[in-house]
């Protein structure tokens, strides 16, 4: 908190943040409950089944990654276990790192130093001396 902000400004900011969190949790709760009613309690990736208290490990994944896109028929959702859900999002992060690169495209080498550049010539000369 900067020294120029008053306590009331900081308090109102905290209140706004808390309200935003509650709204997000409320929205998540509604689409999660709907998805759990629509779909079998099975991870769509690994096929693990969930029941009882273990259902909390089952998450709702938005296929288009837009958490505000919650159609009534659930066609943007799939149930994933927490491990498959993490894997799904980490794949997206890796894809972002390589964005713009296509397989087989020529890339500039990370280094211009070539430690074995003259090795073939040296080996030829060594064979000739024997």
N, C-alpha and C positions, 0 to 999 in steps of 0.2 A: 504494500500500500504506500503510495507516495505521500510525502508530508503535506501536500496541498489538499488532499482529499479529507473531507470531514468524516466523522463517524457515521453520520446519517447517510452520506453517499455510499460508504463501504457497506453499511447495513442494507441499503436498498439493492446494491449489487449482489450481495449474498442472497437476498430474498428472491431476486430475479433468477439467479442461478439455481436455487433450490426449486423454484417453481418449474423451471425448464426441465430439471431432472425428473420431477414428479410427472410432468406431462409425458416425457419420453417413456418412463416406466409404465404409465397408464396405457399408452399406445402399444408398447411392446406386450403388455399383459393381454390386451384384447386380441391382437393377432396371434399370439402364442396359444391362447386358449382355443381360438377358432381352429388353428392348424392342428392342435392335438385332438380336436373333435373330428376333423375331416380325415386325417391320415392315420394309418396304422403306426403304432409306436415302434418303428423300425428305422434305423439309420439308412438313408437312401444310398450311401456310398459303401459302407462296410457290411451292411445287413444285420448288424447287431440288434437284438430285440430288447426293449425296455419295459419295465413294469414297476409298480409300487413307487418307492422313494427314488429309484434310479431314473425315473422319467425326467427328473430335473437335469440330468446330463444330456438330454435331447434338446437341441436348439432349432430355431426356425431360421433357415438361410434364405435370403432373398436372391433369387437367381439373377436379377438384373442389378443387384447391389444398391437398389433404391429402397430405403427403409420406409419411405412414405407411400410406396406403391403396394397397397394391400387390397387387391381385388377380392370381392366377396366369394368368388369360386376358388381362391387360393392358388391360382395358376402361376404365381410368382414365387411360391414358397416350396421348400423341401425341408424335411426334418433330417438333421444331421447330428451325430453325436458330437460332443465338444471337441474331440480329437480330429475328426474329419472336417469340422467347421474351421478349426484353426488351420488345418492343412489347405483347405480351399482358399482362405484369405492370404496365406503365405505364398501360394502359387501366383496370386494376382500381384503381389508385391514384387516377386521375382520377374514376372512378365514386364512390369513397369521399368525395372532396371535395364532390361534389354529392349525396351521400346524403340522402334525404328530400325532395329537390326533384323535382317531376314537371314534364314539359314542359307549358307553358301555365299553370302555377300562378302566381298573382299573388304577386309578391315586393315587398317594400318597396324603393324606390329607394335606391341607396347614398348619394345626396346629396339634400338637400331644396332646394338652390339651383337655380333655373330661370333661366338667363341670358336666354332669349328670351321670357319670360313676357308682357311687354307689347309685343312687337315688332309684332304684327298691328295693334294699335290705333295705334301710332306711324305705321305705313305708311299706314293709312286717313286719318289726319289730314294727312299730307304730300300725299296725292293731292288732298284737298279744297282745300288752299291753292293748288294750281296752277291 
